[in-house]
């Protein structure tokens, strides 16, 4: 037997040894936290310091929200109602999920106020919430800029900035918005943390522009998703994408799949449609209680549920193949595993169902032109062979 790869060997520590306060330890213990995950061991003590910038490469499901959320909350002064921390996320659903998690972690911090701000809802209500004081703002870039321009979001006293799923924000076209947000903040003593699943040239550019002597933390392998996934896409008519998805599911009757959607409404609609069509499916989204989400995930892990329809924020590190039903980020995605015991790094594939319009977009062309991407064009649907 060869020597262990020490890159993945961690000394088990406690949250107390990492310097986490008693109030937060009490709250996370009630949430079921027992010992820190690798990314938490690395990030928490480092971010508890000052002017410590971090680039963390980690997939969803590695415990990254607690990794940055715990030190961010611990450094908040609850007696000061000004905004002291800013967390940027690409979607409304992730924004709400992060806010809920931070409120759970900070349950016993008296006077703490975490305010999520995002598009698609009343900006006046968000302005009202911010004017009452928000030590932590969790925001999507576009809505935050709107609130900054209206004078409602004041970032002069921000000491901690987190970009969660930075690669997704760039894919969605938020590069200029991120630059505008950083330009609107003081460049003094500040911790800046950038979380990304992969290290692209765009991510490196942001790190060079706004992070100083950043520590790089890698959980898993650098850019492992692009290196180990076999990508395939099918061209189908927009109205046929659900049928194409069902055809894949029907072809593999023993699969266990996660279907990703961008919104809670879309998640529930797809789940209801699958159930109506006789599939063993359940939904997972932010409108469910934590207890309901845990129960649903438990059913999926125990293979009593085959198709789990979830918002992107419910994305977890499952050992599976990936099917996407559109080339753009705003559509459904399906993560499936014919053999749930397979490692995603050793046996996985990505299949995209795309329409002609999304195929022509720069985002789709860029994502499909990476090295190692296998392309299969099939249009109309009746020509798809699986």
N, C-alpha and C positions, 0 to 999 in steps of 0.2 A: 504494500500500500504506500502510495507516495505521500510526501509531506503535505499538510494542509495549506490551503491558500490563505495566508494571513490577512489578505485584503478583506475577508469576510469573517474574521475571528474577532469578537468583541468581548471585553471584560464586562460582565453583567454588573451594572451599577443601579443604584436606587435614585429616585427623583430627588430625594433629600441630598444625596451626594453630588448631584448636578447643580445644587444651589436653589432648587425650587422652593418657594415660600410655603409656609404651613397652610395658608388659606387656599392656595391653588392645589397643594397636595391633597387636602381634604376633599376638594371638589372632584378632582380627577379620580380619586379612589372610589368615590361613589359612582363614577362612570365606568368603573371596571379596569382602570389602568393599574397594572401591577409593577412592571419594570419598563424602563425606556426602550424604545425601538432604536436601531442603529442610527438613523438620521436624527433622532431626538438626542441621543448621547453626544453626537457631534455638534449639533447646532445650538442647543439650549445654553450650555455654559459659555459658548463663544458670544452669543448675542446678548447675554447678560452684561457684557462689557460695553465700552463706548468706542465709537468709530471703528467697529468691527464689521466690515462688509463681507457678504457671503454669496457665492454662486453655488446653489445646490442642485445637482442633477438627480432627480428622483421621480419615479412613476407615482401616479395616484395610488393610494392604498398603502403607502410606506409610513404613514404617520406624520406627514409633513405639516399638517395644520397645527397639531399640538407642538411640533418642533419650533415653529415660529410664534405661534399664538401664546404659549406659556411665557417665554421671556418678554414678549411685547406687553402682555398684561402686567407682569411683575414690575415692569419699569414705569407703569402709569402712576401718576400722582392723582388720586381720586379727589383731592381737595381743589385741584386746578381743573376748571371746566373747559379749558381750551383743548383743541385737538392736538394730541401728542403722538398719535400713530395713524398711519394710512396703509390700508391693504387694498391693492388693486386686483381685480379678478376679471376674466373675460366675459362671464355670463351672469345674468340675474340670478339663476339658480345657485351657482357656486357662491355668489355674493351672499345670498340668504343663508346658505349652509355654513359658511365661515362665520357669519354673525351669530348664528345659533350655537355653534361650537364655542366661540369665544365667551358668550354669555354663560354657557355651561361651565367652562374652565374658571370663569371669574365670579362664580355664584356667591362666594363669600367675601368678595371685595366690595365693601360698602361704598356707595357713591359712583360706581363704575357705570358708564353709559356708552354702549356700542351702537352705532347707527349705520344701517345699511342704506346705500343710495344707488339707484339703478333706474334705467329707463323703463317705459311702458306703464308707469303709474304716476300719480299726482306729484308734481315737483313741489307744489305748495306745502303738502304734508311733510315732505322731506326738509324743506326750508325751515318749517316750524320746529322739527325735531333738532336740527342743527343749532338753531338759535337758543335752544334750551341747554345746550352744552353737549359735546360729544368728544370724549377723550380719544375714542377710536372710531375712525370712519372706514367702513368697508364699501368699496365702490367699483362700479364699472367705469371705464375711462371717459366715455362720452358724457354721461350724466354728471360726473364729477367736474368736468370742464365747464359745463353749463352752470353748475352751482358756484364754481369759482368766479365765473364772469358776473354772476349776480351778487357777489359779495357774501354769499351764505356759507361757503366752505372756505375757512381761513386756515392756511397751512403754515403760518409763520413759525409756529412753535413745534412743528412735527420733528420728532427725534428718531422715529423708526418708520421705515418705508419697506413694504413687502410687495413684490410682484409675484403673484401666484399664477402658475400655468402661463408663464411669460411667452412661451412658444405659441400657445393658443391665441394669446392677444395679438401677437404679430401676424399670425395666419389670418386673423379676422380683420386686419388692416388698421390696428390701433397704434402703429409705430409713431406717427406724428402726434397723436394724442398723448402718448407716454412722454415724448419730448416736451410737449407743452406743459404737462403737469410738473415735471421736474424743473422746468424753467421758472415755474411759479412758486417754487419753494426756496427757502434760504439754504445755502450750501455749507452750513456750519457743521457742528458736531452731530453726526447723524449715522445711524446704522441703516444700511440698505441691503435687503436680502432679495435675491432673484431665484425663484424656483422654476425649473424647466425640466421637461422629460428628456430633451435632447439639447445639445450645444451646437446651434447653427451659427452661421456668420452674423446674422442679425442679432442673436442673443449676445455674441461676443462684442458686437459694436455697442450695445446698450451698456454692457458691463464696463467697457473701456471708457465710455462717456460719463457714467454716473456713479460707478463704484471705484473705490480707492484701495489698492493692495488687497483685493478680495481673496478670501480663502475659498478654494473650490472643494466641495464635498460631493462625492459620487457614491450613490447607493445603487449597487449593481454595476453595470458596465456603461461606459460613455457611449451614448448614441446606440444603445443595444437594440432599441426598437427597429431602427432602420437597417441594422446589420443582419438581423436574424429573421425578419418577416418576409415571406414570399408574397408579393403583391400582384393581384389579378383584378382587372375590372371588366364589367359587362356593360355595353351600351343598350339601354332599354328606354321605352317610352315612359314619361313621367307617371302616367296612369297605371303602368304595369309594374311599378317597382315593388308594391306590396305582394303582387302575385309572384314575382321573381324571388322575393324573400321566402315566401311560403314554399316555392319549389325546392329551394335549397334545404329547408327544414324537412320537407317530405322525403327528400332523397336520403337524408340521414335521420331516420326515425329515433335513434337513440342518443341524439345530441343533447347537450346541456348548453343553453345559449343565453347571452346577455344582449338585449337589444337596446341600444343607446338612443335617446331622444334629447332634444335641446330644451324642451319646455315640459312642465308638469302636465299641461293639458294634452299635449301630443302623446306623452307617456301613457296617460290613462286611456286615450282613444285607441292607441295601438294595442294595449293590453286587452281592452274590452273587445276589440275586433278579433283578436286571436282566440280569446275565450269563446266568443260567439261561433267561430269557425271550428271549434272542437279541439283546440290545442291546450295543453297544460301550461298555463301562463299566469303570472302575477306581475303587478306593477310595484315600482320602488321610486318614491319621489319625496320632496320636502314637505308635502302636506300630511304625510304619515308621521305618527309619533315615533320617537326613537325605539320604543318597545316594538311597534309594528314593523319598523325597518329591520330590526334585529331578527325578528321572527321570520320575516320573508327571506333574509339572507341565510338563515339557518336552514330553511326548507330547501333553498337552492343548493347549499353545500351538501345537504343530505340526499340530494337528487330526488326529492319528492315533488319538486317543481322543475320543469325542463326549460321553460322560456321565461327569463326575468327581464321585464321591460323597465328601463331605468333612465333617469335624467343623467347628464354627464357627470354631475357632482356625486352620483352614486358609484362612479367608476372604481372598480377595485382590481387588484392584481390577481386575476384568475389565470390559470394555466390553460390557454385556449388559442384557437385560431380566430381570425377577425374577418367579418364581412361588413362592408359599408354599403348602405343603400343610396348614397349620393356622394359625389366628389366634393361637395361644399360642406363646411362645418355646420350648417344650419339644418341638416337633414338627419334621418335615422341612421344608426349604425348597429350592426349585429356582431357580437363577439360570441363565437361558438367553439365548442370542443367536442370532437368525436370521441376522444379519450381524455377525460378530465385529469388523468394522472400525468399527461404529457407536460413537459416544461415549455413555456412560451418561448424561451430562448433557444430551444433545441428543435422544436417542431411546431411551427405556426405559419399561417398564411393570412393574407388580407385580400378580400375580394370586394370590389366596389361596383355597385349598380349606379350608373351615371346616365343622365340625359344628355342630349346633344348640346343644350345651352350651358350646362355646368362643365361639360368637356372643354368648351372653348374658353373658360375663364383662366386667367394667369395662375390662380391658386391651384386649380386642378392640374394644369399642365406641369407646374413645378413639382407638385407632390407625386405625380406619376412618372417624372423623368429622373428620379433618384436611381443611383446604381442598384442593380439587383431587382428592379421592378419588372415583373412579367406582365405584359399587356395582352388582353384578349378582347377584341371588339366584336360584340354580338348585337345586332339590331336588325329588325325589331325583335321582341321578346321570343317569338316562336323559333328563332334561330339560336337561342341560347341552349347549349348542350352541357349537361352536368352529369 
